[in-house]
Structure formats: structure tokens, C-alpha cells
Amino acid sequence: MANDPITAGIVDLLRACDPEAARVLEAEGERQESTIELIASENHVSPAVMHAMGTCLTNKYAEGYPGARYYGGCEFHDQAEDLARERAKQLFGCEFANVQPHSGAQANAATFLALLKPGDTFAALVLADGGHLSHGLKVNMSGKWFNPVFYPLHYDAGHPQFEQIDYDAAREVCLEHKPKLIMCGYSAYPRTIDFARFREIADECGALLHADIAHIAGLVASGEHPSPFPHAHVVTTTTHKTLRGPRGGLVLTNDEDISKKLNRAVFPGMQGGPLMHVVLAKAVAFGEALKPEFKTYCRQVIANARALAQSLTDHGYRITSGGTDNHLMLVDLQPRDAELTGADAETWLERAGIITNKNGVPQDPRPPKTTSGLRLGTPAITTRGLTEAEMPTIAGWIDRVLGAKGDDAVTSEVREEVRRLCAAFPMPGAGVTA
Ligand SMILES: *Cc1c(COP(=O)(O)O)cnc(C)c1O
């Protein structure tokens, strides 16, 4: 049974009218409640955010923007969107916000549509070293219809910034290829991003700077990572990762002319009707992120990531770049066990109730379906109330499961210990623990 009363209530409601859907939801509620979520891009939203999504705002078409809709009856939808936009601007300290993108990838696609023409060149990080598929993957629109050029990390193990962005090399790539747009911001990069440095490079080669802060948005909003403003011309993000809102996207800028292009690109360029129930939930999440408690939360996310990285290092794992500045880390499994792959580690840990994702490490000798690494993040476990005190325990479980190569007896033992910890740290909104 799901502990969280919102999910439990909906399971009850569905049981009467749609038992099949009820079973699926109940199982997922129980899975989330009883496992340790270490996927760096996931989080547990508050009851307020969860409730705001499940509302009558989903019934309505609100194509257009506040004050300029293509449908009648939008008075309160205008208010919902204005609330979300105003809070987003306050949160990130910028002039213009578009809260309608359905996801982070949509926000990036809208940016391309607004600022580039098919065939135009843009620069992004080598995808295998931490980038996102919307930053130029061959099978993604960004890689099919545009011309990505890639900048590297430092790959020399003796370099003081080993596995961190090689800004000088990025500058050279950009001066050579003259991209119209430079993207920074990543999916698996554990270090602070120097937005000012990227802006210098952009200015030098006549490019616009696009910061995609999908992962670190919560840390940026709370001042725990430097802001991309005033350096970036466009900032995109998801709202569901460290920002702890509903699943969705957001586009921000300080430039009025660019804001108009972005608005037209989101609607009618990319999307039809906005998901207004999600827009209301974004407003609620931004309201939460504006509170002092959110800063405390983000600080704990980072403290937990550091503690987890340290504990794993103590067990003989290598943390890429030697550590983390943010909410995530890449664990290179090779020094602990040369045979161990990210794919096996992910599968074995899941059986023990520890949810992770395999991830390539920089210059990974293995392909993306296997990999030599795991990406771990602390946003979700920090929401559940875990602190540095629990990180050695989690690292110890990870090492026990991987050291035993997923052995059933060991995995079952750890599964039970994980259940006990989860019961002591319920998900937000959960009632009395089981
Ligand atoms: C997660 C992520 C996105 C995309 O988010 P979706 O909501 O899944 O489309 C975009 N950029 C980066 C860097 C990300 O990590």
C-alpha cells in the first residue's frame, strides 16, 4: 500500500471504476515508497505540487498567452500563468519567462526554432561526456536539422581540471566553427559551470549563449550554484529535477526581442494548448522554491552528494573529476572491479531497492548500453529527509551488492535494510509509516 495519502486516495477512487489502472498506480506508489531513489534527475514533489497537477485546469484550452488567448473562459488560466511567470522571474532574477514548454527538450527545441535556421551550427559538450540528447544527438531534431560541433573536457589525468570542461579547447572549437549558439549546462556534469567564461567565448565568436540548467535549476534558484544571468542570452530548464516541481520545461531571458521570438517559438511554433494544470503546479513549486526552506534543502542536497561521493571513494570507487560541486556524481566502477559494468550494477542495485542509472564516464571504453559508470544524485533522498549520517550506510549497501556481484542472498538482505530505512524516511505527504 502506498503511504502517501494522495496516491492512496486516488488508488481507492480508481479501484471502484478502473481496477487495472488502480493496480498499476498502487504498485508504483509502493515501489517509490520502499526504494532509495538515486537517479539524479528525479525528485519527490510536495503534496501541494502533486495536488495542483490533478485539477480541473486540465479541462481547458488556453492556446496563446495571458490577455491574448484563442479561447474564451481563460480568466483564471491567465491568472495561473501570470502567477507562474512572475514567480519564475523572481526566482531566477530575470525579465521574461515562458512557462508553457511541456518538457526540457521542448524548451530547447523552442530555443533552436527561435534563434537558428536549419543547418545552422551550434556548439555543445561532447554528448558522451555529460551532454543531453537535445544538444545535438544524431537521431534528435537538434542533430538532424542543425549542425552541432562539440567541445571537450580535459582528458589528461595529470591536469588539475581533469574531466572538467576545457574552456580553452571550447574557445578554439567555437573560433574555428563560428557557431550561432553555444550551449552550456549538462545532464551528467558534477562541477560548477563558469557561465561568465562561456559568455566571453560567445562574445569573441559572435554567438548567443544558451544555458540549459535542467539539472541544477534548484541549486541556481537557491543561490547554491552561480546564476547563468546576466551571462546567458537564453536559459532553459526542466521544472522537475532539483527544482522539485511538476514534470515540465521553462524558458527565461533578459532580452525583450529574444523573448518575443521564444514566445512565438513555443506557441504556435512548437506546441498547441499549454498543460494549464501543470502550469498551476509550476507556480506552486516556484512559490515553494522562493521560501528559505528551499535553500536549506539545496544545501543539504549538496552536502549529501559530497558525503556519498566520499563514502564511495572510501570503498575504492573513483568519482569522476575527483568529486562533486552539485547534486550528482559519476561513479567510475572500473577501479573497484574491472569486469563490472554500469548495466549490471544498475540491475543488481535495483533488485536491492536502490534505483540508479548506468552512465558512461568520460572516455568510457564501453558503449552507452553497458557503460563503466553509474550516475548518482541526492535530490530525491534529501527530500525524504536523509542527511550525511545515512550516506555511509547507502555507500556500504551499494558496495555490498556490487561486491557480491548481485548475489541473491546478499541482495535480499540489503533489500530488507533498504525497506527499513525507507519506512523511517517517508515520502512527502506520507502518513504514519508502516
Ligand atoms: C533532463 C534534461 C533535459 C530534458 O528534459 P525532459 O524534460 O526530459 O525533456 C534537457 N537538458 C538537460 C541538460 C537535461 O539534463
The ligand as a Gaussian input file, in Angstrom:
#p B3LYP/6-31G(d) Opt

LIG

0 1
 C       16.760000      16.393000     -18.348000
 C       17.394000      17.324000     -19.317000
 C       16.668000      17.922000     -20.351000
 C       15.324000      17.467000     -20.841000
 O       14.323000      17.254000     -20.077000
 P       12.974000      16.491000     -20.495000
 O       12.002000      17.160000     -19.611000
 O       13.221000      15.066000     -20.230000
 O       12.695000      16.767000     -21.927000
 C       17.283000      18.889000     -21.110000
 N       18.544000      19.239000     -20.891000
 C       19.282000      18.668000     -19.947000
 C       20.696000      19.119000     -19.755000
 C       18.740000      17.683000     -19.128000
 O       19.504000      17.076000     -18.215000

